[in-house]
Structures are given as structure tokens and as C-alpha cells.
Amino acid sequence: MNPIPSQVRHLRRPPDARWFMARAFLPKARGLALPALELRLAPATAPAADLQAYCALTGQRAGATLPLGWPQVWGFRLQMALLTDRRFPLPIWSSLQVRNRMLQHAPLAAADAYAIGVRPHALRRLDKGVEVDLHCALHDRGGQRVWESLTTFYWRGRGSAQPDAAPPRAASPVLDAAAAEAARWSSGHGSGWRFGALTGDYNGLHWSDRYANAFGYARAFHHPPRIAGQCLARLGVDAQAPRQQLDLWIKGPVFYRSDLVLRRQRAGDAELFALQVGADPRPALVGRWAPADASTTLDEGAQVRG
């Protein structure tokens, strides 16, 4: 069962990035116990300017309903604030976002107000590191959960000789070699700072080649939610489906100034896709989009231990 947070911190506005990024330099708690803390943002409508910027940067259309990936961007400042909390035991600077699961339970009217909440969901010891899932949920005015996600972050080190079991969807699907090509485009350059303004993630890896070089990368690369949105825009999936789900496996960086190839494959009612960067045959992003029904859930059983 999921741990019940002993403290709920109510926020009237999204956390200021200057506040939580500065706090990231403070000492962390010892051990690996996740804080029993939930951050909740008061009900509000999606900021029109931010939503328009998100659509412009991903190629999706703004309409009467919110795009499936938008709440993940809208609530990411809460995730950043939680990861930089002094009680959170792992440093944000060495984290990698490796998976993301989103589930939309009902259409998200763009004009409606929603409350956002983020809390720790699970911690797993792996043989070479640690994974943590953060749960984000969107609730309507009546308190009904209409959208939710699990975002998985990975930290190398602190591995265990007796690793925890991986969740059922830890492994990504593998597309057939003959998977159809869906689109080709150039990843372009820049706008990393602009997208960072939407998420609160101003990591230099997404806007500075020099900074990325210092960490062993060839150059700066896209924020994962932005490139995922670009893929969805080109796949033409049923964005108006009342219930839908999206699983993402983030395999590697999508560098700026690169040629991108998106491949797709149908699997029942699901759309599988993989994005290749440049000449690298390995996908940098693998995804699975599908309609959902009332029985679909994200809960794979929280497993929290220190």
C-alpha cells in the first residue's frame, strides 16, 4: 500500500525555481528514507501563455481540452521542489529521469480549474543504484482524480546485493526491425531555457553545450517532456480520447542539431513508437500510447524502504 503522507504542504502558486534550485545545494538527509510529504497546489486553470508556449514548442494544438502531456509539465515544479527538499535523501544533480507513465481518466477541459499534488510513491534498490517514483495527480473541483503520472528517477550508486524486484513495465517494448517510419525532422537548437521556464528545470544540460560537455555529453539536449510531445504531435494519436495512457522509456539524450527519425508499430489498440537520434540505431525514447478504460491503473504496489 502507498504510504500516507504525514504532512501535506499547501501552496497557492507554483514553487519559484530560484528557491528550490538554490536549496538543492543544501546537505541532504542521511539514509534512504523517503519523506512522508505531499505538495499540493491550490486549484487553478492552466496558465494560457504557458499552455500556448508548450503547444508551440511541441507542435501540438491548443484546443478545448488539455494535451495528455501538459499536466506533467504543469506539475513538474512540484516534483522539483520535492526532489530538492532537505528531507529527500538523494541529490537532484545526479538524478536521471528514466521512465514516465501517464494516465488520463477523463477529458481535461482547458477552462476548468484543477488541483495538483505530488508525493513519493516508491523507492527501489537496484544492483547498481536506486530508483524513486514520484506520483503526480490532477483533481477537478469536485475532488475527482482526472489525470495522474508516475515519474521514475534513477541514481547510480548505493546499489544492493539483494535488489528489489523491478516493476512490471520497467522494460520497454522492442519495435520490429520493419517498423514503419512515421516522421523525420531536425531537433533544432535552443529554446531549452524557454521550456525550462514551464517546468522549473533550468538544468544547463538543456541549454548550454559547454555545461553538457563538462558532464561528458556531446552537446546540450532537449527536456524529455518536450521531445515526447513532439513525437505525439507527429503520430496523430487520438488526442481527444476521453481515457488514454502513455508510457515513456527515456533511453538517452536527444541532442540539439540532430536528425531525428520516428518509427511506429501497431500492437492491438496500442501505438508503439521509438525515436532515433542521428546515426545511432539505438532509440533515445521509446513510447506506448493506448486508450484506457475504467479499470486501468498506475498502481504497481508502492515499495518503500531505506
Steps between C-alpha positions, in 0.01 A plus 500: 500500500609856441634687802259765628682834518524627856538855374317676219645833395245722325630748242310790346732528199763281330835497686755757384790330320750739663388372838514125438810505278694691767378254761644213294847590630406444865603178681264205461348266757696186584380159392245431229169562675257692283330795669133453591413822323251606236507835318162628382436793272171684548242461220571718198443505127792425270697823436405593144841639404682193633260262327545685171879486541484125569295441186732718292808314624351153447292557188177401671178695460340704774127437518206450734683217680850479646760279326578174679858607578420851623421415868843334529658831400263706715573292811873458448589795723344308788716199412808723494405648837457153649830371359686800646334479842766444768313191621520339157811281534645515148659797318310631200820575308586131452150383410388373160136484394463152350127425477169677504147359507196722447136405534209727410172394660274764342516782246691801636303813416750782452269754664454299822699541823710212632694427817840331462668276758841332502631243750759219519356170385779241513871442548681199356855384559656369179828315459679817383286781631169626634169584334231727640147547364319829555122500464329807355121534489256753357163540673198694378288736709296208631813323624486235227839378377499564126868450412807349667859402430792307641841650424800276567840650583824301521814560707816302437662358814365371832415174325394187685618140485133410545325736259128559510282358227459724198146623429316318219551778246865578573608342171403685184337334201721424200373603160543270202783578259235565236310757711367774275662840487255761631699822468838663454599842628789700638523542875594864453690703754413712798174564686627285788482800731149577377380145568679509836282797590197272468636217716737682734779273374777742401769232494784619278495165320198631311636833382882515524737294284790594724319382811396176328860441387614520862275203580621294204224580250568604142273804533183623669178303455123530523285471813329155479140635524563729205631229268221264612247766404663541161469125443130496593433793268649306207336167582148637472363289784145564620574800721128536573463149645318549833722244673855441381840396626860564401810309608843649426843343536778760483804320361737784418534869413337657197774742403438834335607534136423134427293318239216308661312196368175387661382144440164352594338159535144399580450248783128432543341830596838642609743714302866417562764750392875551517711808429851471355755781515747545216677183389451322832279194438407483868183692590535799731130483586253213490130550559168323515171691458164327541140577589416412860190374677358541849700203633841637390726601789855620554537338838756219484534481877709755683821357640673741733801409709814667623 
